[in-house]
Amino acid sequence: MGLSKQQIQGFLKEPINKEFLDKAIRHEDRLRFHTEKNMEIKHSPALTSFLSFVGDLIPKDKENTFRSLMKFPLLTTSLTDNIYRELEKVFESRNASYNYQFTIKDLDVDWENYRQETLKESWIWKERGWEQMKSHINSVLICDLPKVQKGKYPEPYFYWLDITAVKTYKSNGDKLEWIIFNQPDSQIAVFDDEFIRVFKVKDSDIVSLVSENKHGLGYCPARFFWTSSISCDLPDVKQSPISKELSNLDWYLFFGISKRHLDLYAPYPIYAAYELECDYEDGTNFCDGGFLRDADNHYLHTTENGLMPCPKCASNRYAGAGSFLTQHAPKDGEVDIKTPVQIITVDGESLKYNVEEVERLKKQIFESVVGTGGIVSDKEAMNVTQLEAQFENRTTVLNNLKNNFEKAQYFIDYTMCKLRYGKKFKDCNINYGTQFFIYTVENLQAKYKAAKENGLSEAQLEALDEMIIQTEYRNNPLMLQRMMVLKSLEPYRSYTREEVLAMDAKGLLDTLLVTIKINFSRYIDRFERENMNVVEFGEYLDYRKKIDKINKQIENYARKDRQREAVKEGFPKETTDEEGSGDSGKDGAIE
């Protein structure tokens, strides 16, 4: 049953779940602190908390320098950018699928057009949804209807509602039983399992009903965007991929800015020298340690409230960037072994520790969120077992992400189809896939190079080679199919021409296969001229039979070439299989 006017009025006066809302808002503020690329300081509870944390760690003078060095966008936004760039591969899968079932056949075409052209779903989840996940993880998904229906079918739409706009709600797991949220012009919207209503309010009192729409769903057309929660005790505060690393991100930011402080000692060193004796006196003021005092022994000050330098000896001081300190010169009879002029540099071990700690924290945070194996070195020894373990680790992370997106999109698509088609819509299936393109081509090539140098087996190299092909041509299905066929045809694929020739010279390889390897591109071109391209050839045959037929023809080409070479060198011509060429069909027949 929908909420009554009296119930709505009561919830406006005494909102429920206020504690969850406050905690969700504070949590999002901390997330945005490390993810949004603010170009100026925006005061927020997260910023205040971080500066308070810094103030408790270092002295006041160092804190002032720290604040000066803390520039926006913050150092942590670069790290979180890299993290989310890796996680965004959740939208890149070989086997993603979207299926919608209707009782009337033509409705699937109408829905697909509406989904793609009007709602822009291919774009909106990957772009807008991704940004919401990064900085507004606690937002609410709202399905709504326009006031006036213009087309044959209703035109539902959806949007992300910022959690700060929510006044009160009641949840049932990820779904909402009802929700009340702010609207412009002193209005509130009330969504429940029966109505979509808008009321005019003043000072938490309902003034009038603006609009009422009975949606007929039987449930509230709203739900939390994200499913994963911070904890069982806080089910309505959602867990971002970086939530567990927020304290480490604070620590990483502290060390990163502290390192910048240490870096200042190189361009701006501290110089120290003996105090210079100066006899300057103008009748009223006199020099004392390079600065002027008056007759009452008070230091004179500049307009900027600094000490007034002595006009005589100030020009003899260090001119340029850096700091200058003085020390008492030894008196007559005193022994002083200090160097008269010194450069005080930063302690090397302190600087080294800070640099290493910044890099350690960066790597720890990255791999904690993304999974191990995110940073690939071309010097890294890697076998297929290790590679598969890394894939599994990172795939687990992506699966958690995809489950949240799938549930959100399923709710939205299901609800909008119900609003648009009613009982003519049955159900849908949203699957972002399970086979993700986790590594780039460059990453995999580095792995392949390291694997080959470390003597991995032919089978292991073949597995890596297949990953490279599938990744490189994932957006070009025809080229991917062609490359997989060529992979099945080319002999000694994991060896270069030079390596093959060197092994052949030692009698380690099949000479006919060596000829095919050296002339592979030419033989493929000839086969396709005389028959058809290798993808279409024999496409109705069993794949193994198709490859056998093409291989037989290529071997005939190689034998003919070897015969011609043998005749040139004075050897008798050998009897070989007939070279079959000419027109061919998709059934693989060669005439």
N, C-alpha and C positions, 0 to 999 in steps of 0.2 A: 504494500500500500504506500502511496505517496505521502509526503509530509503534509500535515495540516498547517494552515496559516498560524495557528496558535503555537504549534511545535517550532516552526521556523522562527517566530518571534522569541520564543524561549531560548533557542540556540544562539540568537543574535545577542541576547542579554547575558547568557552564560555559556560561552563556547566550550566545547569539549575537545580533547586532544591538543590543547594549547601547548602542553609540555613538548609533545613530539614536534609540533610546528616550530617552536623556538629552537630546538636542538637541530632540526633539519636545516633551518636558515643559517645557523652558526656554522654547521658543517660545510654547507655550500660556500660560505664566505671564505673558509680556509682553503677549499679547493681552488676557488678563483684567484686567491692570493698567489698561488704557484703556477697557474695556467694561463691567466689572461695577460695579454701583452699591453699593459697600461703604460702609456708614455708619460704619465705624470702621477704624482702621489694621490691616491684616492683613499681617504681615511676610512678605515673599516675596523671592526673588532679584531680581525686577523692581523692587520698591521700593528695595531696597538698592542696586541698580545706578543707579537714577535719582538717589537722594540722593548717591551718590558722584560722579556726573556733575556735580551742582549744586555739591558741595563743592570740586570742582576749578576752578569758574568764578568763585566769589565768596569774599570774606573770611569769616572765621569768624563775626564778629558779624552780618553780613548773612545768613549761612547759618542762624543760629539764628532770625532773624526769618522767613526763608523757610519754615522748618519749621513755625513757628507759623501761618503763613498757608495752609499746604497742608492743606486740609480735605477730608474725604471726604463724599460722592462727589466724585471729581476733576472738574476742569473738562473734561477730554477725554471723559468719558462722555456729556456732552450732545452733543458733536460726533459721536461714533460712533453715538449713538442716531439722530440725524438721517440719518446715512449709511445705516444699516441700514433705516430707515423707507423710504427711497427704493429700496433694493435689494430690499425685500420684495415689490415689484411683480412679481417673478419668478413669484409665485403668481397674478397677475391677468392672464390672457390670454384673448383672444376665441376662440382655436382650440385650447385644450388638449384632449387625447384620451387615453383609457386603454382598451386593447383586450386581451382575454384569449381564447385559443383552446383549446377542449377537444374531445376526440373524442366526448363525449356532451353533447348539447345542454343538459340541465338543470343541468349543473355550473356554467355561467356564473352562473346565478341563485344557487346555493349559495355560490359564491365571493364574489359581490358582497355578499351578506348578511354573510358572515363578515368580509370586508374592511372593510365599513362599520360593522357593529354590534359586532363583537368586537375587531377590531384598531384601529378608529377612524382609519383611514388618512387620511381627509379632514382630520382635525385634527392627527394626530401629526406629519406631515411639515412642515406649516406652522408649528406651534407648537414642538413638542419638537425637531424636526430643525433648525429655524431657530436656536433657542437653542444647540444643539450646534455649529452652524456658527460662531456668534459667539465662543464661548469654549472649545470643545473640538473644534477642527477636526481634531485627530489621533486622535479616538476611533475605535473599531472597531465595525462592525455585526455582531452575532451573531444567527444564527437557531438556535432551540432547540426542543425538544419537551418537553411535560410528562411526568412519570414515569408517569402513568396516563392512558390514553385513555378518555374518557367518552362521546363521541358516535359517530356513524356513521363519521366521518372523523377522522384525527389533527388536533390543534389546535396547529399550530406558532405560535410568537410570535417577536418580535425585540426587541432593545434595543441601546442604545449603550453600549459598554464604555469606561470612562475609560482613557486610555493609561497612567496611573500604575498600573493593576491588571495590566498585561501584564508577564509575567516574561521571555518570549522568544518568538520567532516566526520563520517563514521565509516571505517574500513572493514572489509571482510577478506583478509589475506591481501592480495594485490589489488583486488577490485574494491570499489567504493559502493556502499549502500546508498549514500547520499553525500552531496558536497555543496557548500555555500561559499561563493567567492565574489570578490569585488568586481564591479563593472564601472565604466565611466559615468559621469553625470549623476553621482550619488545614487547608484543603482547596485543591486546585487543579483546574481544568478543563482538559482536553486535547481540542481539536477538530482532526481531520484529515480526510483524504478518505474515511475509512471509518467512524470511530467518534466518538461524543460520550461522553467518559469523565470521571469525577470520582475523584480519589485523595485519600486522607488522607496528609498529609506531616508530617514533623518535622525541622526543621533541614536542609531541602533533600533529605531522604531520603524515599522513598516508603514509607509504612507499610502501606497496604492499598488495594484497589480498592473504591470506594464504589458506583459504578454504571457501567454500560456500555450504550450504545445504538447499534446499527448503523443509520445513517441511509439508506444505499443511494443517495446522490446521485452518488457518483463524484468529488466535489470537496469541499473544506472549506467548511462553511456559515458562513464568516466572511470579511469583507473590510474594508479601510480605508473609512471613511465617505466621505472626500473623495478626489478623483482628482488634482487639480492639485497639483503639488509645488513646493517652494521652488526647487529646481534639479535638474539631472540628477545631480549628485553626491550630493544628498540626496533620493532619490526617495520615501522613507518619511516625510519631514517635509513636512507639507501646507501649502499656501499659502492663507491667509485673504485675503479682499478687502482688508483693511487691512494685511497683512504688509509691503508695500512702503513704507508710510507710518509705520511704527513709530518710526523716528528723528525724523521730522517731528512726530509726536504728542508725543514727549518735549520737543522744542524748543518746540512750541506750549504745552505745559503750563508749561515754564519761563518763557516770556514772559508767559503769562497770570497766573501768581502774582507775577511781578516787577511787572506793572502794578498789581496790588493793593497791593504795597508802595508804589509811587509814589502811589497814591490816598490813602494815609494822610496825606500831607503837607497835604491840604486840610482834613480835620476835625481834624488834630493838627499844626498848624504849629510851626515852631521860632521862638522869640522870643529876642532878644538885647538886653542892656542893660548899662550901666556897673555895675561892682561898687559896692555901697553900703557906705559906711564905717560900721562898727558898733563901739561901745565897750563891748559887753556883757562883763561879767566877774563871776563869782560867788564869787571867792576861790580856786577850784580850776581852773575851766575858763574859757576865753575864746573869743570869736568870731573866726574866721578865714575870710573870704570866704563867710560865711553858714553855716558849720558849726563845731562846737565842737572845740577841742583841750584836752588836759589840761596839767598843769604840766610833763610830760615832752615836751610838743609833739607828742603823738600824737592823731590824730583819734579821737573817740568814735564808737561804732557802735551802731546800733539792734539790736533782737532779730532783725530780718530781714537783718542784716549790711550795712545801708546806713549812710551817714554821718549822724550825729546833727545835725539842723538847729538853728540858733540860735533860741531862743525869742523873741528880740526882733525880729530882722529877717526871719525866715521868713514872718511874716504879711504883710510888705510885698512878697513875691515874687509872681510870676504864679500865680494860683489857677485851676485848670481843666485841661482836656485840652491836651496838647501838650508840647513840650520847652522848657526855659529855659536859656539859656547866658549867661554873664557875660563882660565884657571889661574890661580895666584902664582906669580913668578917666585922662584926661590930667593930668599933673602941672603945677604952676605954670610958666608960660612955654612949655609945649608946645602945639603947634597940632594939633588933632584935628578933621577935617572929617566924622567919622562921625556918623550920626544917633544920638542918645542911646538910643532904643528902636527896634529893627528887627524886622520880620517876614520871616523867610527862607523864601521859597516855592520850590517845585520848579521846575526849569527847564522852560519851556513846550515847547521843542523836544524834550526827552527824553521828556516825557509823550506828546506827539503821535506821536513815532516808535514808542513802545511800543504805543500804541493801534492805529496803522496796521499794525504788524508782526503783531500778534495777529490782526487781521482778514484780512491777506494770507495768513497761514499757514492760517487756518481755511478760506478759500475754496480755496486750493491743494490742501489735503488732501481736501476734499469733492469737488472736481471731478476730482482724480486717481483717486479710487476710484469715484465714481458716474458720471462722464462730464460733459462740458460741458453747459451749459443747465439746470443743476439749479435755479438761482436765477433767478426770472422777475420782470422789472420791467415795470410797466404803461406805462413811458415808453420801453421798448425797441422800436426799429424792427425789424420782423421780416417777412420774406417767406417764402413757402412753401418755397423752396429752402433757406434758412437753417434753417427749422424741421425740414425733412426731414433735414438734416445732423446736427442735434442729436439727432433721433430715432435716426438710424443709430448715432451715437456711444454713446448710452446703451443702445441695444438690444444692441450688441456686448458691453457689460458684463453685461447680464442674460442673454445667451446663454451666456456662460461659466459663470455661476452655474447656469443651468438644466441645462446638460450634466452638471454634477457631481451635481445632485439626481436627474436622470433615470437616470444610471448606478447610483446608490445604490439608488433605488427599484426599478429593474428587477431588480437582483440579489436584493433582498429578496422582491419579489413572485414572481419566477421560482422562487426556492428554496422559499418557503413553499407555492406551488402544487405543486411536485414532492413535497414532504414530505407534503402533504395528499392529493393525487390520483394521484401516481405517473405511470405511462405514459398515463393518461387526460388529462393536461395536455400541450399541445403547446408553446405559446410565448405571449409577451405583448409589448405595445408600450406604452411610457410616453413621452408627449410633453407637455411643459408648454406647448407652443404657441410661436408666434413673434410674435404681434401683442399687444404689451403695452400696458397703459394707463399710459403713462409720466407724463403730466401730469394734474393735477387739472382739474376744470371751471373753477375760478377761474384757474388758470394759463393755460388756453387762452382764456378770455374776455379776460384781460389782453393776450394775444397778438393776439386778434381786434381789440380796441380800438386797439392800437398800429398794426396793419396797416391798418385802415380810415383812421386819421388820417394815415397816410403814403401814402395813395392807391394801395393795391394793387388789382389788377384784380378784377373780379367773380368770375372763376374761382378765384383764390387765396382770396378770402373764403369762397367756397362750400366749398372744401376744409377750411378751418379750422372752418367751421360744422358740417360733417359729423363732424369729430373731436370737437367739443363734444357733439353729440348721442350719438355712440357711447359716449363716456366717461360722460356723465350717466346714461344708461339701460342701462349694461352689465349690471346685475343685474335688469333688467325687460325680458325679450325682447319681450313683447307691446307695451309702450309704445315700445320702440325701433323696432319695425316700423311702428307708427303714425306716429311722428315722422318716419321716413324717407319715408313716403308723403306726409305733409303738406309736407315739404320739397320734394318734386317738384311739388307743386300750387301752392304760394304764389308769386305773382309778386313781383319786386323784394324778395326776402327779405332782402337785406343792407341795405335802407334802412328807416328808421323812418317812421311815418305822416307826421310833420311834414316829413321830407325829401321824401317822395313828393308831398305836396300842394304843396310849394314848387316842385318841378320841373314838376309838372303845370300850375301857374299860368303857367309860362314856355313851355308847349306842347312840353315835351321828352319826354313819355311818352305811351304808348297809353292813352287815356282809359278804355277798357273794362277794361284791366288795372288801372288805378288804382282803379276801382270795386270790382274783386275784392279788391284789396289792402286797401282800407278796410273792406270787409264780409266779409273772409275767414272769420272764425270763425262768423259768422251763416250764411254759405252752406254751410259744412261741416256745421253742425248741421242745416240744412234737408235737405241731401242724405241725411244718415244717418237722419233721420226718415222720409223718403219711400222710402228704399231699404234700406240696411244700413250698418254701419260700414265705413269706407274700407279697413280691413285685409282684411276678409272679402270685400268686393265684388270680383268679377272675379279671385278668387285662382287660378283655373285658366287665366286668360288670360296671354299674354305681358305682362310688366310695362309695356312701352311702350303697348300697346293699352289696358290697364287705366287708366293715367293719362290717356290721350286721351279715353276715355269719361267719366271723372269731370270732366275739364276742360271738355268740351263741355256737360255739364249745368250746371256752375257759370257758364259764359259765358252760358247762357240766363237764369239767375237775374239776372245783372248787366244783360243787355239789357232785361229786363222792368223792372228798377228804373230804368234810364235812360229808358225810354219813359214811365213814370209821371211822372218828374221833368219830362220834356219837355212832356207834356200839361198839367201844372200851370202851366208857364210859357207856354202858349199855342201850342206848336209842334204840327204834325200828327203823329199816331201813325205810327211806322215799321213796315214789315213785317219780322218777324224769324222765326228758326227756331221751330218749335213747342217749347214748354217741356215736355220729357218728364219725367214723375214717376210714381211709383207703385211697385209691387212689383218687385223685381229679384232675380236669382239670382246664384250665385257665379261663373257664366260671364260676368257683366257685362251681361246683357240688361236694358234699361230699357224698360218698356212705357209 
